[in-house]
Amino acid sequence: MTETLDPRAPIRQRHETRLRLLTVANVTDITPLMRRVRLTGDMENFVSPGHADHIKAFFFPEGVAPKLPPVGPNGAEFAPGERPEMRDYTPRFWNVAEGWIDLDFVLHGDGPAASWAAAAAPGKTLVIGGPRGSIVVPMAYDWYLLVGDETALPAIGRRIEELPEGARVLAIVEVDNPAEEQRFETRAELTLTYLHRSGAPAGTTTLLHDAVAAARFPQGDAYAYIAGESQMSKAVRAHLTEQRGFNPEWVKAAGYWLLGVADAHEPH
């Protein structure tokens, strides 16, 4: 008996792990709180087929020059006192032939990533690694749901831009205020709704959950991608699977950060 594969099942891919030392070429503030940094250097064999892929960015301690570490059986190996902080970022745009990649940073707080991005300028350097793997969502669903806060905008933007003509996509995004809204070029049939915290701290509202609960969804099978603050992602996923009839296999919820906890990240 031949097993029939579900054409809608997400496809997992693994990639060769590679570290790169890149140099800042230019910095663009695409909104007051979202900074796009273009890095240049060796991008040979870089691949990122999944909209929610992430690279690892290495932020070295003060006074330690970024450099490529040796890689051992357990990954990158750093000398005592030189181990960097690491954060995950979605590749936003890149060009292997021209040797550049764009990463978008939310400028908030005083953590190592936000501090680095706030001070980013041409000539500064950054070590990145990966992506180690991808989840590729087939273009085989009746419609797509994208939910997230501003930290998810790079992944949500990629998905909106890559969906083909005729694809139906509903995106619900929470940002601080109207100035943080982004627009995307797409061939898909996009319904994009922005919600504003209006000064409330990120992660302290139920705006996204409430908007999803109140939304009228299109008919048919959907794939849902939820990302941002961890508790929000879990709550929205639970609502979709327990109350709205979504297939749990077709709902991806990623906790990019956790309110009140530094460097809290669940793999996505």
Beta strands, then each sheet from edge to edge (+ up, - down):
strand 1: 11-14
strand 2: 19-31
strand 3: 34-40
strand 4: 55-59
strand 5: 71-72
strand 6: 75-76
strand 7: 85-89
strand 8: 91-95
strand 9: 100-106
strand 10: 125-129
strand 11: 133-136
strand 12: 143-149
strand 13: 168-175
strand 14: 189-196
strand 15: 222-229
strand 16: 251-257
sheet 1: 1+ 11-
sheet 2: 7+ 4- 10+ 2- 3+ 9- 8+
sheet 3: 5+ 6-
sheet 4: 14+ 13+ 12+ 15+ 16+
end
